Amino acid sequence: MGIKLLGEILKEIAGLSEEAIEQALLAQRTKGGKIGEILLQRKLISEQDLLKALAIQMGISFWEKIEIEGIDVNFVNKVPIQLLKKFKVVPIIKGNKAWIAMNDPASLTIADDIRNV
């Protein structure tokens, strides 16, 4: 099974109509841009809907809320805070597990770079 289309996922989680998706795809073909951003600009979905859909599409976790206790403040000794702010990345550690919370799940390059630190 291949990657599920973002529009199909958004139909399921946000109740988008086929017509809304077709119109967004038409706008994407004529003006360019990402379909999720087009739907967001048209206020047909929320940012949370888009992030959930991207997480589903990429097979990664989506957390609506991050507990502040899990944020590793010592991590900035290894990775400059400016880099974390620039890419909107937060390292989280709970017990012996570590995650990287990020605003844009499509930017996996930064996650790989941080993982190697």
GROMACS elastic network, one bead per residue, 0.5 to 0.9 nm:
[ bonds ]
;  ai    aj funct       b0    kb
    1     4     6  0.83869   500
    3     6     6  0.89153   500
    3    57     6  0.65200   500
    3    58     6  0.79335   500
    4     7     6  0.85541   500
    4     8     6  0.69744   500
    4     9     6  0.70828   500
    4    56     6  0.86788   500
    4    57     6  0.60578   500
    5     8     6  0.53462   500
    5     9     6  0.65246   500
    5    10     6  0.88050   500
    5    57     6  0.73498   500
    6     9     6  0.51327   500
    6    10     6  0.61511   500
    6    11     6  0.86092   500
    6    35     6  0.80348   500
    6    36     6  0.75523   500
    6    50     6  0.86935   500
    6    53     6  0.65283   500
    6    54     6  0.70296   500
    6    56     6  0.88762   500
    6    57     6  0.67133   500
    7    10     6  0.50510   500
    7    11     6  0.61442   500
    7    12     6  0.87665   500
    7    16     6  0.81228   500
    7    18     6  0.85191   500
    7    21     6  0.61942   500
    7    35     6  0.78710   500
    7    36     6  0.80438   500
    7    53     6  0.87246   500
    8    11     6  0.50799   500
    8    12     6  0.65576   500
    8    13     6  0.89559   500
    8    16     6  0.87057   500
    8    18     6  0.87804   500
    8    21     6  0.86678   500
    9    12     6  0.52081   500
    9    13     6  0.63055   500
    9    14     6  0.81996   500
    9    53     6  0.58591   500
    9    54     6  0.85827   500
    9    56     6  0.77263   500
    9    57     6  0.75901   500
   10    13     6  0.51633   500
   10    14     6  0.51949   500
   10    15     6  0.67422   500
   10    16     6  0.62077   500
   10    21     6  0.89579   500
   10    36     6  0.89376   500
   10    45     6  0.81595   500
   10    49     6  0.72486   500
   10    50     6  0.74575   500
   10    52     6  0.88636   500
   10    53     6  0.61411   500
   11    14     6  0.56544   500
   11    17     6  0.64270   500
   11    18     6  0.75866   500
   11    21     6  0.83842   500
   12    15     6  0.56392   500
   12    16     6  0.74573   500
   13    16     6  0.81419   500
   13    49     6  0.71131   500
   13    52     6  0.83655   500
   13    53     6  0.75125   500
   14    44     6  0.85751   500
   14    45     6  0.66104   500
   14    46     6  0.84789   500
   14    49     6  0.63911   500
   14    50     6  0.88689   500
   15    45     6  0.89968   500
   16    19     6  0.82570   500
   16    20     6  0.64714   500
   16    21     6  0.71198   500
   16    44     6  0.74463   500
   16    45     6  0.79623   500
   17    20     6  0.52500   500
   17    21     6  0.65404   500
   17    22     6  0.87373   500
   18    21     6  0.51797   500
   18    22     6  0.61526   500
   18    23     6  0.86736   500
   19    22     6  0.50348   500
   19    23     6  0.61446   500
   19    24     6  0.85698   500
   20    23     6  0.51976   500
   20    24     6  0.62079   500
   20    25     6  0.86153   500
   20    39     6  0.82002   500
   20    44     6  0.80038   500
   21    24     6  0.50679   500
   21    25     6  0.60899   500
   21    26     6  0.85798   500
   21    35     6  0.83428   500
   21    39     6  0.80043   500
   22    25     6  0.50112   500
   22    26     6  0.61529   500
   22    27     6  0.86508   500
   23    26     6  0.50475   500
   23    27     6  0.62611   500
   23    28     6  0.85852   500
   24    27     6  0.50377   500
   24    28     6  0.61064   500
   24    29     6  0.86765   500
   24    35     6  0.62279   500
   24    36     6  0.86508   500
   24    38     6  0.62488   500
   24    39     6  0.64368   500
   24    42     6  0.88837   500
   25    29     6  0.62056   500
   25    30     6  0.86622   500
   25    35     6  0.65059   500
   25    38     6  0.87057   500
   26    29     6  0.51380   500
   26    30     6  0.62357   500
   26    31     6  0.84211   500
   27    30     6  0.51886   500
   27    31     6  0.56285   500
   27    32     6  0.69942   500
   27    33     6  0.83653   500
   27    35     6  0.84456   500
   27    38     6  0.77577   500
   28    31     6  0.54157   500
   28    33     6  0.55717   500
   28    34     6  0.66972   500
   28    35     6  0.63111   500
   28    38     6  0.74838   500
   29    32     6  0.56320   500
   29    33     6  0.83142   500
   32    35     6  0.87650   500
   33    36     6  0.86879   500
   33    37     6  0.71905   500
   33    38     6  0.70625   500
   34    37     6  0.53430   500
   34    38     6  0.63076   500
   34    39     6  0.88155   500
   35    38     6  0.50270   500
   35    39     6  0.62229   500
   35    40     6  0.85125   500
   36    39     6  0.52222   500
   36    40     6  0.61042   500
   36    41     6  0.86172   500
   36    45     6  0.83983   500
   36    47     6  0.89924   500
   36    50     6  0.62632   500
   36    54     6  0.88261   500
   37    41     6  0.60163   500
   37    42     6  0.85225   500
   37    47     6  0.89111   500
   37    50     6  0.82803   500
   38    41     6  0.51257   500
   38    42     6  0.62412   500
   38    43     6  0.86366   500
   38    44     6  0.88657   500
   39    42     6  0.51158   500
   39    43     6  0.62602   500
   39    44     6  0.53587   500
   39    45     6  0.60461   500
   39    46     6  0.86366   500
   39    50     6  0.87690   500
   40    44     6  0.59889   500
   40    45     6  0.53055   500
   40    46     6  0.61787   500
   40    47     6  0.66702   500
   40    50     6  0.76617   500
   41    44     6  0.76951   500
   41    45     6  0.84982   500
   42    45     6  0.78890   500
   43    46     6  0.68056   500
   45    48     6  0.81020   500
   45    49     6  0.59925   500
   45    50     6  0.68806   500
   46    49     6  0.50596   500
   46    50     6  0.64234   500
   46    51     6  0.87254   500
   47    50     6  0.50734   500
   47    51     6  0.61657   500
   47    52     6  0.85525   500
   48    51     6  0.51141   500
   48    52     6  0.60415   500
   48    53     6  0.84802   500
   48    64     6  0.79245   500
   49    52     6  0.51958   500
   49    53     6  0.61075   500
   49    54     6  0.86168   500
   50    53     6  0.51053   500
   50    54     6  0.61297   500
   50    55     6  0.85677   500
   51    54     6  0.50977   500
   51    55     6  0.61181   500
   51    56     6  0.86195   500
   51    62     6  0.74366   500
   51   103     6  0.80450   500
   51   104     6  0.78361   500
   51   105     6  0.77925   500
   52    55     6  0.51069   500
   52    56     6  0.62404   500
   52    57     6  0.86250   500
   52    61     6  0.85287   500
   52    62     6  0.59837   500
   52    63     6  0.85884   500
   52    64     6  0.88830   500
   53    56     6  0.50774   500
   53    57     6  0.60918   500
   53    58     6  0.85820   500
   54    58     6  0.60622   500
   54    59     6  0.83328   500
   54    60     6  0.84319   500
   54    62     6  0.88857   500
   54   104     6  0.88443   500
   54   105     6  0.69925   500
   54   106     6  0.78599   500
   55    58     6  0.51757   500
   55    59     6  0.58073   500
   55    61     6  0.60256   500
   55    62     6  0.58536   500
   55   105     6  0.68619   500
   55   106     6  0.89845   500
   56    59     6  0.50577   500
   56    60     6  0.64097   500
   56    61     6  0.76556   500
   56    62     6  0.80755   500
   57    60     6  0.79465   500
   58    61     6  0.89054   500
   58   105     6  0.79400   500
   58   106     6  0.81650   500
   60   105     6  0.82492   500
   62   101     6  0.88941   500
   63    66     6  0.66903   500
   63   101     6  0.83778   500
   66    69     6  0.86074   500
   66    70     6  0.76271   500
   66    71     6  0.83155   500
   66    92     6  0.85980   500
   66   101     6  0.84780   500
   67    70     6  0.57665   500
   67    71     6  0.74828   500
   67    92     6  0.89817   500
   68    71     6  0.55383   500
   68    92     6  0.88059   500
   69    72     6  0.81003   500
   69    92     6  0.86815   500
   69    93     6  0.88008   500
   69    94     6  0.86278   500
   70    91     6  0.83122   500
   70    92     6  0.51292   500
   70    93     6  0.52810   500
   70    94     6  0.57335   500
   71    74     6  0.89737   500
   71    75     6  0.87937   500
   71    90     6  0.69403   500
   71    91     6  0.58811   500
   71    93     6  0.62785   500
   71    94     6  0.85368   500
   72    75     6  0.55601   500
   72    76     6  0.81927   500
   72    90     6  0.81696   500
   72    91     6  0.58762   500
   72    92     6  0.55873   500
   72    93     6  0.60350   500
   73    76     6  0.62809   500
   73    77     6  0.83640   500
   73    91     6  0.82540   500
   74    77     6  0.56978   500
   74    78     6  0.78574   500
   75    78     6  0.55873   500
   75    79     6  0.63110   500
   75    80     6  0.85494   500
   75    81     6  0.88299   500
   75    91     6  0.70394   500
   76    80     6  0.53535   500
   76    81     6  0.55860   500
   76    84     6  0.83000   500
   77    80     6  0.68680   500
   77    81     6  0.85244   500
   78   117     6  0.68619   500
   79    82     6  0.85022   500
   79    83     6  0.70602   500
   79    84     6  0.73743   500
   79   114     6  0.74459   500
   79   117     6  0.74864   500
   80    83     6  0.54638   500
   80    84     6  0.67281   500
   80    85     6  0.89324   500
   81    84     6  0.50224   500
   81    85     6  0.61343   500
   81    86     6  0.84955   500
   82    85     6  0.51175   500
   82    86     6  0.59754   500
   82    87     6  0.86560   500
   83    86     6  0.50558   500
   83    87     6  0.62734   500
   83    88     6  0.82135   500
   83    89     6  0.82061   500
   84    87     6  0.55074   500
   84    88     6  0.56588   500
   84    90     6  0.66320   500
   84    91     6  0.87107   500
   85    89     6  0.65144   500
   85    90     6  0.83959   500
   86    89     6  0.79256   500
   87   102     6  0.76241   500
   87   103     6  0.79293   500
   87   104     6  0.82091   500
   87   107     6  0.85115   500
   87   110     6  0.75323   500
   88   101     6  0.83202   500
   88   102     6  0.58147   500
   88   103     6  0.58442   500
   88   104     6  0.78957   500
   89   100     6  0.66249   500
   89   101     6  0.56706   500
   89   103     6  0.68998   500
   89   104     6  0.87916   500
   89   110     6  0.86095   500
   89   111     6  0.83356   500
   90    99     6  0.84597   500
   90   100     6  0.57932   500
   90   101     6  0.50661   500
   90   102     6  0.64223   500
   91    98     6  0.73129   500
   91    99     6  0.60490   500
   91   101     6  0.62243   500
   91   102     6  0.87681   500
   92    97     6  0.84055   500
   92    98     6  0.56441   500
   92    99     6  0.51622   500
   92   100     6  0.60285   500
   92   101     6  0.70305   500
   93    96     6  0.71514   500
   93    97     6  0.57702   500
   93    99     6  0.64229   500
   93   100     6  0.87574   500
   94    97     6  0.54532   500
   94    98     6  0.64376   500
   94    99     6  0.85980   500
   95    98     6  0.80913   500
  100   111     6  0.68720   500
  100   114     6  0.83797   500
  100   115     6  0.83856   500
  101   105     6  0.86410   500
  101   111     6  0.89816   500
  102   105     6  0.61775   500
  102   107     6  0.84612   500
  102   111     6  0.83452   500
  103   106     6  0.89902   500
  103   107     6  0.89357   500
  104   107     6  0.58225   500
  104   108     6  0.84354   500
  105   108     6  0.64648   500
  106   109     6  0.84858   500
  107   110     6  0.61149   500
  107   111     6  0.72122   500
  108   112     6  0.62051   500
  108   113     6  0.86349   500
  109   112     6  0.51156   500
  109   113     6  0.62307   500
  109   114     6  0.86997   500
  110   114     6  0.61460   500
  110   115     6  0.84461   500
  111   114     6  0.52037   500
  111   115     6  0.60025   500
  111   116     6  0.87097   500
  112   115     6  0.50148   500
  112   116     6  0.64071   500
  113   116     6  0.54029   500
  113   117     6  0.69699   500
  114   117     6  0.52999   500
